[in-house]
Amino acid sequence: MLRLGATVLPGATAEFENCSSVYLLTDRLGRTHLSRRRVGCCYFFKVADERACSTCPRVDDATRAVRFAEVDQ
């Protein structure tokens, strides 16, 4: 089963933590947003627009902050 996961995960994907987290994130415009990072990935990006959800554990905080700034303009 783990071998099959390697077919969809990037090479150096870090292991997931035990629980999702909610925290404050500041975008490049200095605005603060409430954000959530999930534990598991839904793989929706494989079906739809090839871009992971903003709450995906594969998305780092820098990318998440850029997306918040894009949405709120």
C-alpha positions in Angstrom: 0.0 0.0 0.0 2.8 2.5 0.8 4.4 1.7 -2.5 1.2 2.8 -4.3 1.3 6.1 -2.4 4.6 6.9 -3.9 2.9 7.1 -7.3 0.8 10.2 -6.3 3.0 11.9 -3.7 6.0 14.1 -4.5 9.4 12.5 -3.6 10.2 14.4 -0.3 6.7 14.7 1.1 6.9 15.0 4.9 4.8 12.7 7.1 1.6 14.2 8.4 1.0 15.3 12.0 -1.7 13.9 14.3 -4.3 16.6 14.1 -5.3 19.6 12.0 -4.5 23.0 13.3 -6.0 26.5 13.3 -3.8 29.5 13.5 -3.4 33.1 12.4 -1.5 33.8 9.1 -0.4 37.3 7.9 -0.4 37.9 4.1 2.0 40.1 2.2 -0.3 43.0 2.6 -0.1 42.8 6.4 -3.6 41.5 6.9 -4.2 38.6 9.4 -6.3 35.6 8.4 -7.6 32.6 10.3 -6.2 29.6 8.6 -6.5 25.8 9.0 -4.1 23.1 8.0 -5.7 19.7 7.6 -4.0 16.4 8.5 -4.9 14.6 5.3 -5.0 15.5 1.7 -8.3 15.0 -0.3 -6.4 14.8 -3.7 -9.0 17.1 -5.2 -6.1 18.8 -7.2 -5.7 15.5 -9.1 -9.2 15.8 -10.5 -9.8 19.5 -10.8 -7.5 22.4 -11.3 -4.1 20.8 -10.5 -3.7 23.1 -7.5 -3.9 21.8 -3.9 -6.5 23.3 -1.6 -5.3 26.1 0.6 -5.9 24.0 3.7 -3.9 21.0 2.3 -1.0 19.8 4.3 1.1 20.0 1.1 0.7 23.8 0.9 3.3 25.7 2.9 2.4 28.9 4.8 4.1 31.2 2.3 1.9 29.9 -0.5 -1.2 30.0 1.8 -0.5 33.7 2.6 -0.2 34.5 -1.2 -3.6 32.8 -1.8 -5.2 34.8 1.0 -3.9 38.0 -0.6 -5.2 37.0 -4.0 -8.7 36.3 -2.7 -9.2 39.4 -0.6 -8.1 42.0 -3.2 
